[in-house]
């Protein structure tokens, strides 16, 4: 993450890092601990993924 904040704002780097972490931990929980998320949780995770994609693809503030 320290390399990422050299080229993109700290807020964007933290949002992306947090979003990816939330999704990965949820997937790990579902696979290893059988903690299957319900529909509202899946919708929330999808919104997080969509938000990260929107920041990376459409934001002029985030450097590419």
Secondary structure, DSSP 4 states (H G I P E B T S, - for coil): -TTGGGTS-HHHHHHHHHHHHHHHHHHHHHHHS-----HHHHHHHHHHHHHHHHHHHH-SSS--
